[in-house]
Structure formats: structure tokens, C-alpha cells
Amino acid sequence: MTEPSASLVSVVISSFNYAQFIGAAIDSALGQSYPNVEIIVVDDGSTDASRAVIAGYGDRVRAVFKANGGNASSINAGFAAARGDIVLFMDADDLLLPQAIERMVAAMRPGASAVQVPVMNVDAAGRPLGSVLPVLPKVWTPERIRRTVLRTGSYPYPPTSGNAYPRWFLERVMPMRAEYGGIDGILNCAAALHGDVVVLREPLVCYRFHGRNMGAASEIRPEKLHYYVSLDLPRNAFLVEEARRLGIALSPRRVERAFYFAQYRLVSRKLRPDLHPLRDDTLLRVTARFLEAAAVAPDRPLRRLAVALWGLAVALSPLSLAEPLVTLRFSSMKRPRALESFFQMLGLVRRMSGKQGAG
């Protein structure tokens, strides 16, 4: 890889029917303080005005227009077109702050398989919601991230737009299978096996909550819980296979300790057993796996205890009480202000200081 100061960075923007957002995403990539950037926009068979918006940028971006094939196929097509030493996959409804790529390139070092930044949550209009993802432990080093992945199969990582990867790492794991969803989880967990995941503390990306993006839902309806479990199943399988290929022993049981996966698995089995994708799961089994995940999660002890007590309450309560408990945990817009403050104290929510946000 060339020296970071000379590195070409490929920003690959994937889009499907996001005509209302894609222009702002492209503008934010064009407005970077780092000078050596190419922008590749992959349109995954949009049926709205997206292609006209993209075409309006002319040769300032490289457009890839393809038939609809899903997120993994868009990522694959974008990476095939990318020439950069560093690649950032960006969702079309997100925004990069002007210093994002410059800071991420400066942090890229030999042996780094990813550089990550937190994302600030904004609404559909780009107004800051006051919170940041992910909620990170106070001491968060590449070594601790690797240990966490080997112990639980996952770790707190930002969504897609908050990650930059060196080409050498992506060439080892790409292309992704077409049926994969949640590409950020697959790449980020694999990155911890291949090298050092470097984490910056400053939020440099805006992550939109607008109701159409499953990964940025401000409310999780019970009938959608199986989706989140299903999303993690291929990630878990990929990680076990990738570890085996690298000569690392990582069992399927180990990767089931991922804390969010265990929470979604518990509530999916409790609230909608008819839709739960793991047909052999019993409530007793998923509760035991959830408590095991809580015991080994990298979060602060108070946070782990609070979530463990919540999970036990969900498991033991009648459905009439379990559903409101799930809503309070996962539907941020429906929490009372006092509970939101309590969640902040526990580290379940990270609040922002200042007035940063999308332009």
C-alpha cells in the first residue's frame, strides 16, 4: 500500500430508490478536505429519479447502473470499479463531514484492516438527534476488539458509512455472497481477524433515521425482530469459516455470544415464535445464551447488569408486559425523557455535546 498521505480513497456509494438523499450524499463526498478521492455511485436498479440525479453529476462521479440485486451485489460492483488504496462504502442516505476522509486516512497505518469513526444520528432533514453510534467502552484498542471478536463473534462497530478499509484486506474477503445482508457486520468482524481495527472517537459521519432504513430504525416492531436475527446468521457463519481459513478456532456457539444478536434472538423467540428463524430454539435456551452473552460483553458492568435484568424480565413476563419492555429498550422515540436520561447514565445511549449536524 502507498503512503497514507498519497493514498487514493474510493468512496463507493450504494443506492436503491434514494433519489431524495443521493445528491446530498454525493455532495458530502465531493466536499472532502482530502484531495485524492474518487467517487463511485452504484445504483441498484432504482425505479425513482435516482439515475437522473446521479447522471447530473457528470464525470465528477463514476456511475455504475445495474439491475437490482441487493446490497451485497452493489458492494461487489462498487469494489470491482474502485481503484483506491483505501475504500469507504457509503450508504446513499448518509453524509460525510468535510474532514472525515482526511482524519481516517491519517489514522490508517501498516497492519490496520479498518479505521472506524462514530456516526451522529440525524433525522431525514439532517437535523441532529443528539445521539451517537456506537456506544464504545472507555478503553477500546485493536487488541481488545480482536479479543472481543474471538470471545463473542462481534463488537460495537459503526454502520457502513463509518468504516474505511485498506484494499489488501478487502481483496482477501471480497466478493461477498449475493444473499448476504448487513455487510458492515461481516466486514468489521472479519477485519478484526486480519489486522488492527483502529477506532477514532470523533463522530465524522451523519447517519439518517428516516423510517425506510431497517438499520436505523427508531422503532422496532415485533414482527420485524426475526429480520435482525436473520441478518446476523450469515455473518456468524461467515466469521466461523473465515476464522477456520486463518487457522483460528472459533465455534458457532462462540459467535452466538454477540450481545445484540442475543438480545434480538431472545425477544424474537419471546414475542413472535411463529416468525423466529431458529426453529429449534426454546425460550429457556435463548435466555441462557442471552445471559452468557451478557457475562462476556465488552460493555461496562453496570450496563451489562441492566440489560441482563431487562432480558430476564422479558423472558419471565407475560406477553402483555414483555412487549412494552421491548419497546422501551429498542424504540427510542417512545421512551420517556427520564428513562432516556437513565439509559444515558448506563451507557446504553451516547449523547452528543455541541450542535454538530448535517448541513
Beta strands, then each sheet from edge to edge (+ up, - down):
strand 1: 9-15
strand 2: 37-44
strand 3: 62-66
strand 4: 86-91
strand 5: 95-96
strand 6: 112-116
strand 7: 119-123
strand 8: 128-133
strand 9: 163-166
strand 10: 196-199
strand 11: 205-209
strand 12: 350-351
sheet 1: 3+ 2+ 1+ 4+ 9- 6+ 10+
sheet 2: 5+ 11- 7- 8+ 12-
end
